[in-house]
Amino acid sequence: MKRTKHYDKQIYEKENKIKIAFIVLLAFLIGLYTGLAINYLELQEKDANITEKYIEIDSLKETIDIQQQEIQKLKEEGKVYGFGR
């Protein structure tokens, strides 16, 4: 009988260690998944912002080109002086 109690105690201790390890692993996986999800969402937001900036830059480049063409026309007509270009 004494041997059975000792054996049961060892099994109980091993079960508790396994439960604790499982809980720690589960908490780690939940934290990891949450962190990855948040990182993914932040990267999507940054990517959208970068795309918007590229569109804005392209629009500004087009505006500059149009204005330079207008200045060139005015220079050719002799209506603008002293711009240096």
PDB file of N, CA, C and O in Angstrom:
ATOM      1  N   MET A   1       0.826  -1.188   0.000  1.00  0.00           N
ATOM      2  CA  MET A   1       0.000   0.000   0.000  1.00  0.00           C
ATOM      3  C   MET A   1       0.873   1.255   0.000  1.00  0.00           C
ATOM      4  O   MET A   1       0.558   2.255  -0.645  1.00  0.00           O
ATOM      5  N   LYS A   2       1.968   1.171   0.736  1.00  0.00           N
ATOM      6  CA  LYS A   2       2.860   2.320   0.834  1.00  0.00           C
ATOM      7  C   LYS A   2       3.466   2.640  -0.534  1.00  0.00           C
ATOM      8  O   LYS A   2       3.623   3.805  -0.900  1.00  0.00           O
ATOM      9  N   ARG A   3       3.795   1.610  -1.264  1.00  0.00           N
ATOM     10  CA  ARG A   3       4.382   1.798  -2.578  1.00  0.00           C
ATOM     11  C   ARG A   3       3.387   2.452  -3.541  1.00  0.00           C
ATOM     12  O   ARG A   3       3.786   3.282  -4.358  1.00  0.00           O
ATOM     13  N   THR A   4       2.128   2.105  -3.463  1.00  0.00           N
ATOM     14  CA  THR A   4       1.090   2.674  -4.326  1.00  0.00           C
ATOM     15  C   THR A   4       0.919   4.159  -4.046  1.00  0.00           C
ATOM     16  O   THR A   4       0.759   4.947  -4.978  1.00  0.00           O
ATOM     17  N   LYS A   5       0.950   4.552  -2.787  1.00  0.00           N
ATOM     18  CA  LYS A   5       0.812   5.964  -2.445  1.00  0.00           C
ATOM     19  C   LYS A   5       1.972   6.769  -3.019  1.00  0.00           C
ATOM     20  O   LYS A   5       1.778   7.866  -3.542  1.00  0.00           O
ATOM     21  N   HIS A   6       3.164   6.222  -2.919  1.00  0.00           N
ATOM     22  CA  HIS A   6       4.345   6.908  -3.448  1.00  0.00           C
ATOM     23  C   HIS A   6       4.240   7.026  -4.970  1.00  0.00           C
ATOM     24  O   HIS A   6       4.587   8.061  -5.539  1.00  0.00           O
ATOM     25  N   TYR A   7       3.765   5.975  -5.622  1.00  0.00           N
ATOM     26  CA  TYR A   7       3.606   5.967  -7.067  1.00  0.00           C
ATOM     27  C   TYR A   7       2.547   6.978  -7.491  1.00  0.00           C
ATOM     28  O   TYR A   7       2.745   7.709  -8.461  1.00  0.00           O
ATOM     29  N   ASP A   8       1.411   7.028  -6.766  1.00  0.00           N
ATOM     30  CA  ASP A   8       0.343   7.969  -7.058  1.00  0.00           C
ATOM     31  C   ASP A   8       0.828   9.407  -6.874  1.00  0.00           C
ATOM     32  O   ASP A   8       0.457  10.295  -7.641  1.00  0.00           O
ATOM     33  N   LYS A   9       1.653   9.630  -5.860  1.00  0.00           N
ATOM     34  CA  LYS A   9       2.178  10.964  -5.616  1.00  0.00           C
ATOM     35  C   LYS A   9       3.066  11.401  -6.771  1.00  0.00           C
ATOM     36  O   LYS A   9       2.997  12.554  -7.196  1.00  0.00           O
ATOM     37  N   GLN A  10       3.897  10.505  -7.286  1.00  0.00           N
ATOM     38  CA  GLN A  10       4.759  10.829  -8.420  1.00  0.00           C
ATOM     39  C   GLN A  10       3.926  11.137  -9.670  1.00  0.00           C
ATOM     40  O   GLN A  10       4.219  12.083 -10.401  1.00  0.00           O
ATOM     41  N   ILE A  11       2.909  10.348  -9.902  1.00  0.00           N
ATOM     42  CA  ILE A  11       2.033  10.591 -11.064  1.00  0.00           C
ATOM     43  C   ILE A  11       1.346  11.942 -10.923  1.00  0.00           C
ATOM     44  O   ILE A  11       1.253  12.694 -11.893  1.00  0.00           O
ATOM     45  N   TYR A  12       0.867  12.252  -9.735  1.00  0.00           N
ATOM     46  CA  TYR A  12       0.193  13.523  -9.479  1.00  0.00           C
ATOM     47  C   TYR A  12       1.152  14.699  -9.721  1.00  0.00           C
ATOM     48  O   TYR A  12       0.761  15.696 -10.330  1.00  0.00           O
ATOM     49  N   GLU A  13       2.381  14.594  -9.257  1.00  0.00           N
ATOM     50  CA  GLU A  13       3.369  15.657  -9.458  1.00  0.00           C
ATOM     51  C   GLU A  13       3.700  15.825 -10.942  1.00  0.00           C
ATOM     52  O   GLU A  13       3.836  16.952 -11.420  1.00  0.00           O
ATOM     53  N   LYS A  14       3.830  14.719 -11.671  1.00  0.00           N
ATOM     54  CA  LYS A  14       4.112  14.800 -13.098  1.00  0.00           C
ATOM     55  C   LYS A  14       2.935  15.417 -13.852  1.00  0.00           C
ATOM     56  O   LYS A  14       3.134  16.207 -14.775  1.00  0.00           O
ATOM     57  N   GLU A  15       1.717  15.062 -13.464  1.00  0.00           N
ATOM     58  CA  GLU A  15       0.535  15.644 -14.094  1.00  0.00           C
ATOM     59  C   GLU A  15       0.492  17.161 -13.879  1.00  0.00           C
ATOM     60  O   GLU A  15       0.173  17.921 -14.793  1.00  0.00           O
ATOM     61  N   ASN A  16       0.814  17.578 -12.673  1.00  0.00           N
ATOM     62  CA  ASN A  16       0.818  19.020 -12.383  1.00  0.00           C
ATOM     63  C   ASN A  16       1.889  19.747 -13.207  1.00  0.00           C
ATOM     64  O   ASN A  16       1.640  20.837 -13.724  1.00  0.00           O
ATOM     65  N   LYS A  17       3.066  19.152 -13.329  1.00  0.00           N
ATOM     66  CA  LYS A  17       4.119  19.768 -14.139  1.00  0.00           C
ATOM     67  C   LYS A  17       3.701  19.862 -15.600  1.00  0.00           C
ATOM     68  O   LYS A  17       3.968  20.866 -16.260  1.00  0.00           O
ATOM     69  N   ILE A  18       3.054  18.829 -16.102  1.00  0.00           N
ATOM     70  CA  ILE A  18       2.581  18.846 -17.487  1.00  0.00           C
ATOM     71  C   ILE A  18       1.506  19.910 -17.671  1.00  0.00           C
ATOM     72  O   ILE A  18       1.509  20.616 -18.680  1.00  0.00           O
ATOM     73  N   LYS A  19       0.590  20.038 -16.720  1.00  0.00           N
ATOM     74  CA  LYS A  19      -0.451  21.066 -16.795  1.00  0.00           C
ATOM     75  C   LYS A  19       0.154  22.466 -16.793  1.00  0.00           C
ATOM     76  O   LYS A  19      -0.260  23.331 -17.565  1.00  0.00           O
ATOM     77  N   ILE A  20       1.123  22.677 -15.930  1.00  0.00           N
ATOM     78  CA  ILE A  20       1.778  23.987 -15.855  1.00  0.00           C
ATOM     79  C   ILE A  20       2.503  24.283 -17.169  1.00  0.00           C
ATOM     80  O   ILE A  20       2.409  25.390 -17.699  1.00  0.00           O
ATOM     81  N   ALA A  21       3.220  23.300 -17.685  1.00  0.00           N
ATOM     82  CA  ALA A  21       3.933  23.490 -18.957  1.00  0.00           C
ATOM     83  C   ALA A  21       2.946  23.793 -20.080  1.00  0.00           C
ATOM     84  O   ALA A  21       3.209  24.647 -20.927  1.00  0.00           O
ATOM     85  N   PHE A  22       1.821  23.103 -20.089  1.00  0.00           N
ATOM     86  CA  PHE A  22       0.799  23.333 -21.110  1.00  0.00           C
ATOM     87  C   PHE A  22       0.213  24.738 -20.996  1.00  0.00           C
ATOM     88  O   PHE A  22       0.005  25.406 -22.009  1.00  0.00           O
ATOM     89  N   ILE A  23      -0.050  25.183 -19.790  1.00  0.00           N
ATOM     90  CA  ILE A  23      -0.598  26.530 -19.579  1.00  0.00           C
ATOM     91  C   ILE A  23       0.408  27.594 -20.023  1.00  0.00           C
ATOM     92  O   ILE A  23       0.032  28.573 -20.668  1.00  0.00           O
ATOM     93  N   VAL A  24       1.674  27.406 -19.684  1.00  0.00           N
ATOM     94  CA  VAL A  24       2.709  28.356 -20.092  1.00  0.00           C
ATOM     95  C   VAL A  24       2.829  28.378 -21.619  1.00  0.00           C
ATOM     96  O   VAL A  24       2.927  29.449 -22.217  1.00  0.00           O
ATOM     97  N   LEU A  25       2.821  27.210 -22.243  1.00  0.00           N
ATOM     98  CA  LEU A  25       2.898  27.118 -23.699  1.00  0.00           C
ATOM     99  C   LEU A  25       1.690  27.794 -24.351  1.00  0.00           C
ATOM    100  O   LEU A  25       1.838  28.518 -25.335  1.00  0.00           O
ATOM    101  N   LEU A  26       0.522  27.564 -23.814  1.00  0.00           N
ATOM    102  CA  LEU A  26      -0.700  28.172 -24.341  1.00  0.00           C
ATOM    103  C   LEU A  26      -0.648  29.699 -24.219  1.00  0.00           C
ATOM    104  O   LEU A  26      -1.013  30.407 -25.157  1.00  0.00           O
ATOM    105  N   ALA A  27      -0.200  30.203 -23.075  1.00  0.00           N
ATOM    106  CA  ALA A  27      -0.082  31.647 -22.885  1.00  0.00           C
ATOM    107  C   ALA A  27       0.936  32.227 -23.877  1.00  0.00           C
ATOM    108  O   ALA A  27       0.709  33.294 -24.448  1.00  0.00           O
ATOM    109  N   PHE A  28       2.034  31.537 -24.076  1.00  0.00           N
ATOM    110  CA  PHE A  28       3.045  31.996 -25.035  1.00  0.00           C
ATOM    111  C   PHE A  28       2.479  32.052 -26.445  1.00  0.00           C
ATOM    112  O   PHE A  28       2.688  33.033 -27.159  1.00  0.00           O
ATOM    113  N   LEU A  29       1.770  31.017 -26.849  1.00  0.00           N
ATOM    114  CA  LEU A  29       1.205  30.981 -28.194  1.00  0.00           C
ATOM    115  C   LEU A  29       0.155  32.071 -28.399  1.00  0.00           C
ATOM    116  O   LEU A  29       0.087  32.675 -29.470  1.00  0.00           O
ATOM    117  N   ILE A  30      -0.655  32.323 -27.388  1.00  0.00           N
ATOM    118  CA  ILE A  30      -1.649  33.391 -27.491  1.00  0.00           C
ATOM    119  C   ILE A  30      -0.951  34.742 -27.625  1.00  0.00           C
ATOM    120  O   ILE A  30      -1.344  35.559 -28.457  1.00  0.00           O
ATOM    121  N   GLY A  31       0.057  34.980 -26.833  1.00  0.00           N
ATOM    122  CA  GLY A  31       0.821  36.224 -26.925  1.00  0.00           C
ATOM    123  C   GLY A  31       1.515  36.373 -28.269  1.00  0.00           C
ATOM    124  O   GLY A  31       1.519  37.455 -28.856  1.00  0.00           O
ATOM    125  N   LEU A  32       2.096  35.293 -28.751  1.00  0.00           N
ATOM    126  CA  LEU A  32       2.768  35.322 -30.045  1.00  0.00           C
ATOM    127  C   LEU A  32       1.782  35.642 -31.160  1.00  0.00           C
ATOM    128  O   LEU A  32       2.057  36.492 -32.007  1.00  0.00           O
ATOM    129  N   TYR A  33       0.654  34.977 -31.168  1.00  0.00           N
ATOM    130  CA  TYR A  33      -0.356  35.205 -32.193  1.00  0.00           C
ATOM    131  C   TYR A  33      -0.863  36.642 -32.143  1.00  0.00           C
ATOM    132  O   TYR A  33      -1.026  37.278 -33.184  1.00  0.00           O
ATOM    133  N   THR A  34      -1.111  37.152 -30.950  1.00  0.00           N
ATOM    134  CA  THR A  34      -1.585  38.530 -30.803  1.00  0.00           C
ATOM    135  C   THR A  34      -0.544  39.510 -31.331  1.00  0.00           C
ATOM    136  O   THR A  34      -0.884  40.446 -32.054  1.00  0.00           O
ATOM    137  N   GLY A  35       0.712  39.303 -30.979  1.00  0.00           N
ATOM    138  CA  GLY A  35       1.777  40.172 -31.447  1.00  0.00           C
ATOM    139  C   GLY A  35       1.918  40.145 -32.954  1.00  0.00           C
ATOM    140  O   GLY A  35       2.092  41.192 -33.578  1.00  0.00           O
ATOM    141  N   LEU A  36       1.845  38.964 -33.547  1.00  0.00           N
ATOM    142  CA  LEU A  36       1.944  38.852 -35.005  1.00  0.00           C
ATOM    143  C   LEU A  36       0.768  39.525 -35.697  1.00  0.00           C
ATOM    144  O   LEU A  36       0.944  40.178 -36.725  1.00  0.00           O
ATOM    145  N   ALA A  37      -0.430  39.370 -35.141  1.00  0.00           N
ATOM    146  CA  ALA A  37      -1.611  39.996 -35.733  1.00  0.00           C
ATOM    147  C   ALA A  37      -1.503  41.519 -35.686  1.00  0.00           C
ATOM    148  O   ALA A  37      -1.817  42.195 -36.666  1.00  0.00           O
ATOM    149  N   ILE A  38      -1.068  42.053 -34.563  1.00  0.00           N
ATOM    150  CA  ILE A  38      -0.920  43.504 -34.428  1.00  0.00           C
ATOM    151  C   ILE A  38       0.157  44.008 -35.388  1.00  0.00           C
ATOM    152  O   ILE A  38      -0.032  45.033 -36.043  1.00  0.00           O
ATOM    153  N   ASN A  39       1.264  43.311 -35.476  1.00  0.00           N
ATOM    154  CA  ASN A  39       2.344  43.692 -36.388  1.00  0.00           C
ATOM    155  C   ASN A  39       1.865  43.684 -37.835  1.00  0.00           C
ATOM    156  O   ASN A  39       2.202  44.584 -38.604  1.00  0.00           O
ATOM    157  N   TYR A  40       1.089  42.683 -38.207  1.00  0.00           N
ATOM    158  CA  TYR A  40       0.556  42.590 -39.568  1.00  0.00           C
ATOM    159  C   TYR A  40      -0.348  43.776 -39.874  1.00  0.00           C
ATOM    160  O   TYR A  40      -0.259  44.361 -40.954  1.00  0.00           O
ATOM    161  N   LEU A  41      -1.219  44.136 -38.933  1.00  0.00           N
ATOM    162  CA  LEU A  41      -2.115  45.272 -39.140  1.00  0.00           C
ATOM    163  C   LEU A  41      -1.342  46.581 -39.255  1.00  0.00           C
ATOM    164  O   LEU A  41      -1.682  47.428 -40.081  1.00  0.00           O
ATOM    165  N   GLU A  42      -0.313  46.755 -38.441  1.00  0.00           N
ATOM    166  CA  GLU A  42       0.508  47.963 -38.519  1.00  0.00           C
ATOM    167  C   GLU A  42       1.238  48.041 -39.850  1.00  0.00           C
ATOM    168  O   GLU A  42       1.358  49.124 -40.422  1.00  0.00           O
ATOM    169  N   LEU A  43       1.726  46.916 -40.352  1.00  0.00           N
ATOM    170  CA  LEU A  43       2.421  46.909 -41.635  1.00  0.00           C
ATOM    171  C   LEU A  43       1.468  47.258 -42.779  1.00  0.00           C
ATOM    172  O   LEU A  43       1.847  47.954 -43.720  1.00  0.00           O
ATOM    173  N   GLN A  44       0.229  46.769 -42.691  1.00  0.00           N
ATOM    174  CA  GLN A  44      -0.758  47.117 -43.714  1.00  0.00           C
ATOM    175  C   GLN A  44      -1.035  48.610 -43.710  1.00  0.00           C
ATOM    176  O   GLN A  44      -1.140  49.231 -44.768  1.00  0.00           O
ATOM    177  N   GLU A  45      -1.153  49.188 -42.515  1.00  0.00           N
ATOM    178  CA  GLU A  45      -1.408  50.626 -42.399  1.00  0.00           C
ATOM    179  C   GLU A  45      -0.235  51.426 -42.965  1.00  0.00           C
ATOM    180  O   GLU A  45      -0.440  52.403 -43.684  1.00  0.00           O
ATOM    181  N   LYS A  46       0.985  51.016 -42.643  1.00  0.00           N
ATOM    182  CA  LYS A  46       2.166  51.713 -43.162  1.00  0.00           C
ATOM    183  C   LYS A  46       2.243  51.595 -44.678  1.00  0.00           C
ATOM    184  O   LYS A  46       2.593  52.561 -45.357  1.00  0.00           O
ATOM    185  N   ASP A  47       1.922  50.436 -45.209  1.00  0.00           N
ATOM    186  CA  ASP A  47       1.944  50.229 -46.648  1.00  0.00           C
ATOM    187  C   ASP A  47       0.924  51.137 -47.335  1.00  0.00           C
ATOM    188  O   ASP A  47       1.205  51.700 -48.394  1.00  0.00           O
ATOM    189  N   ALA A  48      -0.251  51.278 -46.738  1.00  0.00           N
ATOM    190  CA  ALA A  48      -1.271  52.164 -47.300  1.00  0.00           C
ATOM    191  C   ALA A  48      -0.793  53.613 -47.272  1.00  0.00           C
ATOM    192  O   ALA A  48      -1.015  54.357 -48.227  1.00  0.00           O
ATOM    193  N   ASN A  49      -0.142  54.017 -46.189  1.00  0.00           N
ATOM    194  CA  ASN A  49       0.388  55.383 -46.101  1.00  0.00           C
ATOM    195  C   ASN A  49       1.466  55.638 -47.143  1.00  0.00           C
ATOM    196  O   ASN A  49       1.505  56.708 -47.750  1.00  0.00           O
ATOM    197  N   ILE A  50       2.338  54.664 -47.353  1.00  0.00           N
ATOM    198  CA  ILE A  50       3.397  54.804 -48.350  1.00  0.00           C
ATOM    199  C   ILE A  50       2.783  54.939 -49.743  1.00  0.00           C
ATOM    200  O   ILE A  50       3.223  55.768 -50.538  1.00  0.00           O
ATOM    201  N   THR A  51       1.781  54.137 -50.035  1.00  0.00           N
ATOM    202  CA  THR A  51       1.115  54.221 -51.330  1.00  0.00           C
ATOM    203  C   THR A  51       0.492  55.595 -51.535  1.00  0.00           C
ATOM    204  O   THR A  51       0.595  56.170 -52.618  1.00  0.00           O
ATOM    205  N   GLU A  52      -0.154  56.124 -50.499  1.00  0.00           N
ATOM    206  CA  GLU A  52      -0.743  57.461 -50.584  1.00  0.00           C
ATOM    207  C   GLU A  52       0.330  58.511 -50.841  1.00  0.00           C
ATOM    208  O   GLU A  52       0.116  59.433 -51.628  1.00  0.00           O
ATOM    209  N   LYS A  53       1.473  58.383 -50.192  1.00  0.00           N
ATOM    210  CA  LYS A  53       2.564  59.342 -50.380  1.00  0.00           C
ATOM    211  C   LYS A  53       3.100  59.284 -51.805  1.00  0.00           C
ATOM    212  O   LYS A  53       3.388  60.324 -52.398  1.00  0.00           O
ATOM    213  N   TYR A  54       3.240  58.070 -52.371  1.00  0.00           N
ATOM    214  CA  TYR A  54       3.699  57.945 -53.744  1.00  0.00           C
ATOM    215  C   TYR A  54       2.727  58.617 -54.713  1.00  0.00           C
ATOM    216  O   TYR A  54       3.142  59.285 -55.660  1.00  0.00           O
ATOM    217  N   ILE A  55       1.439  58.435 -54.467  1.00  0.00           N
ATOM    218  CA  ILE A  55       0.433  59.074 -55.313  1.00  0.00           C
ATOM    219  C   ILE A  55       0.536  60.588 -55.200  1.00  0.00           C
ATOM    220  O   ILE A  55       0.461  61.293 -56.207  1.00  0.00           O
ATOM    221  N   GLU A  56       0.708  61.091 -53.981  1.00  0.00           N
ATOM    222  CA  GLU A  56       0.847  62.528 -53.771  1.00  0.00           C
ATOM    223  C   GLU A  56       2.097  63.069 -54.460  1.00  0.00           C
ATOM    224  O   GLU A  56       2.059  64.138 -55.069  1.00  0.00           O
ATOM    225  N   ILE A  57       3.191  62.340 -54.367  1.00  0.00           N
ATOM    226  CA  ILE A  57       4.441  62.762 -55.010  1.00  0.00           C
ATOM    227  C   ILE A  57       4.270  62.804 -56.528  1.00  0.00           C
ATOM    228  O   ILE A  57       4.704  63.753 -57.182  1.00  0.00           O
ATOM    229  N   ASP A  58       3.639  61.772 -57.082  1.00  0.00           N
ATOM    230  CA  ASP A  58       3.411  61.760 -58.524  1.00  0.00           C
ATOM    231  C   ASP A  58       2.543  62.932 -58.956  1.00  0.00           C
ATOM    232  O   ASP A  58       2.791  63.543 -59.995  1.00  0.00           O
ATOM    233  N   SER A  59       1.540  63.241 -58.172  1.00  0.00           N
ATOM    234  CA  SER A  59       0.672  64.375 -58.478  1.00  0.00           C
ATOM    235  C   SER A  59       1.455  65.680 -58.446  1.00  0.00           C
ATOM    236  O   SER A  59       1.274  66.534 -59.314  1.00  0.00           O
ATOM    237  N   LEU A  60       2.314  65.836 -57.463  1.00  0.00           N
ATOM    238  CA  LEU A  60       3.135  67.046 -57.378  1.00  0.00           C
ATOM    239  C   LEU A  60       4.110  67.149 -58.548  1.00  0.00           C
ATOM    240  O   LEU A  60       4.344  68.241 -59.066  1.00  0.00           O
ATOM    241  N   LYS A  61       4.679  66.017 -58.968  1.00  0.00           N
ATOM    242  CA  LYS A  61       5.580  66.015 -60.118  1.00  0.00           C
ATOM    243  C   LYS A  61       4.836  66.467 -61.379  1.00  0.00           C
ATOM    244  O   LYS A  61       5.354  67.250 -62.175  1.00  0.00           O
ATOM    245  N   GLU A  62       3.629  65.965 -61.542  1.00  0.00           N
ATOM    246  CA  GLU A  62       2.827  66.363 -62.703  1.00  0.00           C
ATOM    247  C   GLU A  62       2.524  67.862 -62.660  1.00  0.00           C
ATOM    248  O   GLU A  62       2.586  68.536 -63.688  1.00  0.00           O
ATOM    249  N   THR A  63       2.200  68.379 -61.489  1.00  0.00           N
ATOM    250  CA  THR A  63       1.917  69.804 -61.340  1.00  0.00           C
ATOM    251  C   THR A  63       3.152  70.631 -61.698  1.00  0.00           C
ATOM    252  O   THR A  63       3.040  71.648 -62.382  1.00  0.00           O
ATOM    253  N   ILE A  64       4.315  70.204 -61.244  1.00  0.00           N
ATOM    254  CA  ILE A  64       5.567  70.916 -61.555  1.00  0.00           C
ATOM    255  C   ILE A  64       5.815  70.900 -63.058  1.00  0.00           C
ATOM    256  O   ILE A  64       6.173  71.923 -63.643  1.00  0.00           O
ATOM    257  N   ASP A  65       5.625  69.735 -63.684  1.00  0.00           N
ATOM    258  CA  ASP A  65       5.835  69.641 -65.133  1.00  0.00           C
ATOM    259  C   ASP A  65       4.900  70.580 -65.888  1.00  0.00           C
ATOM    260  O   ASP A  65       5.326  71.265 -66.818  1.00  0.00           O
ATOM    261  N   ILE A  66       3.640  70.616 -65.496  1.00  0.00           N
ATOM    262  CA  ILE A  66       2.674  71.500 -66.149  1.00  0.00           C
ATOM    263  C   ILE A  66       3.071  72.955 -65.976  1.00  0.00           C
ATOM    264  O   ILE A  66       3.016  73.732 -66.929  1.00  0.00           O
ATOM    265  N   GLN A  67       3.467  73.328 -64.778  1.00  0.00           N
ATOM    266  CA  GLN A  67       3.866  74.712 -64.528  1.00  0.00           C
ATOM    267  C   GLN A  67       5.133  75.074 -65.300  1.00  0.00           C
ATOM    268  O   GLN A  67       5.253  76.194 -65.797  1.00  0.00           O
ATOM    269  N   GLN A  68       6.072  74.148 -65.406  1.00  0.00           N
ATOM    270  CA  GLN A  68       7.284  74.414 -66.178  1.00  0.00           C
ATOM    271  C   GLN A  68       6.954  74.591 -67.656  1.00  0.00           C
ATOM    272  O   GLN A  68       7.551  75.432 -68.328  1.00  0.00           O
ATOM    273  N   GLN A  69       6.017  73.813 -68.160  1.00  0.00           N
ATOM    274  CA  GLN A  69       5.599  73.954 -69.555  1.00  0.00           C
ATOM    275  C   GLN A  69       4.936  75.312 -69.781  1.00  0.00           C
ATOM    276  O   GLN A  69       5.160  75.955 -70.806  1.00  0.00           O
ATOM    277  N   GLU A  70       4.119  75.745 -68.819  1.00  0.00           N
ATOM    278  CA  GLU A  70       3.466  77.045 -68.918  1.00  0.00           C
ATOM    279  C   GLU A  70       4.499  78.175 -68.891  1.00  0.00           C
ATOM    280  O   GLU A  70       4.384  79.138 -69.649  1.00  0.00           O
ATOM    281  N   ILE A  71       5.492  78.061 -68.033  1.00  0.00           N
ATOM    282  CA  ILE A  71       6.550  79.077 -67.955  1.00  0.00           C
ATOM    283  C   ILE A  71       7.331  79.098 -69.265  1.00  0.00           C
ATOM    284  O   ILE A  71       7.667  80.171 -69.767  1.00  0.00           O
ATOM    285  N   GLN A  72       7.622  77.924 -69.822  1.00  0.00           N
ATOM    286  CA  GLN A  72       8.357  77.854 -71.088  1.00  0.00           C
ATOM    287  C   GLN A  72       7.562  78.524 -72.206  1.00  0.00           C
ATOM    288  O   GLN A  72       8.137  79.229 -73.036  1.00  0.00           O
ATOM    289  N   LYS A  73       6.242  78.311 -72.235  1.00  0.00           N
ATOM    290  CA  LYS A  73       5.400  78.954 -73.245  1.00  0.00           C
ATOM    291  C   LYS A  73       5.449  80.472 -73.090  1.00  0.00           C
ATOM    292  O   LYS A  73       5.579  81.201 -74.073  1.00  0.00           O
ATOM    293  N   LEU A  74       5.344  80.938 -71.848  1.00  0.00           N
ATOM    294  CA  LEU A  74       5.373  82.373 -71.605  1.00  0.00           C
ATOM    295  C   LEU A  74       6.726  82.974 -71.982  1.00  0.00           C
ATOM    296  O   LEU A  74       6.797  84.092 -72.493  1.00  0.00           O
ATOM    297  N   LYS A  75       7.807  82.215 -71.724  1.00  0.00           N
ATOM    298  CA  LYS A  75       9.148  82.692 -72.112  1.00  0.00           C
ATOM    299  C   LYS A  75       9.240  82.804 -73.633  1.00  0.00           C
ATOM    300  O   LYS A  75       9.786  83.769 -74.168  1.00  0.00           O
ATOM    301  N   GLU A  76       8.704  81.813 -74.304  1.00  0.00           N
ATOM    302  CA  GLU A  76       8.750  81.820 -75.766  1.00  0.00           C
ATOM    303  C   GLU A  76       7.935  82.979 -76.340  1.00  0.00           C
ATOM    304  O   GLU A  76       8.282  83.538 -77.381  1.00  0.00           O
ATOM    305  N   GLU A  77       6.865  83.326 -75.660  1.00  0.00           N
ATOM    306  CA  GLU A  77       6.038  84.441 -76.107  1.00  0.00           C
ATOM    307  C   GLU A  77       6.631  85.794 -75.698  1.00  0.00           C
ATOM    308  O   GLU A  77       6.191  86.850 -76.153  1.00  0.00           O
ATOM    309  N   GLY A  78       7.642  85.728 -74.826  1.00  0.00           N
ATOM    310  CA  GLY A  78       8.307  86.942 -74.377  1.00  0.00           C
ATOM    311  C   GLY A  78       7.580  87.659 -73.257  1.00  0.00           C
ATOM    312  O   GLY A  78       7.807  88.849 -73.035  1.00  0.00           O
ATOM    313  N   LYS A  79       6.708  86.955 -72.546  1.00  0.00           N
ATOM    314  CA  LYS A  79       5.938  87.578 -71.479  1.00  0.00           C
ATOM    315  C   LYS A  79       6.579  87.396 -70.096  1.00  0.00           C
ATOM    316  O   LYS A  79       6.163  88.049 -69.139  1.00  0.00           O
ATOM    317  N   VAL A  80       7.576  86.526 -69.980  1.00  0.00           N
ATOM    318  CA  VAL A  80       8.217  86.273 -68.685  1.00  0.00           C
ATOM    319  C   VAL A  80       9.718  86.489 -68.832  1.00  0.00           C
ATOM    320  O   VAL A  80      10.326  85.996 -69.783  1.00  0.00           O
ATOM    321  N   TYR A  81      10.321  87.223 -67.896  1.00  0.00           N
ATOM    322  CA  TYR A  81      11.749  87.516 -67.935  1.00  0.00           C
ATOM    323  C   TYR A  81      12.398  87.172 -66.601  1.00  0.00           C
ATOM    324  O   TYR A  81      11.758  87.303 -65.558  1.00  0.00           O
ATOM    325  N   GLY A  82      13.660  86.734 -66.611  1.00  0.00           N
ATOM    326  CA  GLY A  82      14.460  86.634 -65.414  1.00  0.00           C
ATOM    327  C   GLY A  82      14.221  85.430 -64.516  1.00  0.00           C
ATOM    328  O   GLY A  82      14.471  85.526 -63.315  1.00  0.00           O
ATOM    329  N   PHE A  83      13.751  84.301 -65.036  1.00  0.00           N
ATOM    330  CA  PHE A  83      13.590  83.125 -64.206  1.00  0.00           C
ATOM    331  C   PHE A  83      14.838  82.251 -64.177  1.00  0.00           C
ATOM    332  O   PHE A  83      14.918  81.312 -63.385  1.00  0.00           O
ATOM    333  N   GLY A  84      15.793  82.544 -65.017  1.00  0.00           N
ATOM    334  CA  GLY A  84      17.070  81.835 -64.949  1.00  0.00           C
ATOM    335  C   GLY A  84      17.086  80.487 -65.596  1.00  0.00           C
ATOM    336  O   GLY A  84      18.179  79.960 -65.804  1.00  0.00           O
ATOM    337  N   ARG A  85      15.991  79.884 -65.931  1.00  0.00           N
ATOM    338  CA  ARG A  85      15.976  78.575 -66.590  1.00  0.00           C
ATOM    339  C   ARG A  85      15.573  78.696 -68.031  1.00  0.00           C
ATOM    340  O   ARG A  85      15.507  77.692 -68.740  1.00  0.00           O
TER     341      ARG A  85
END
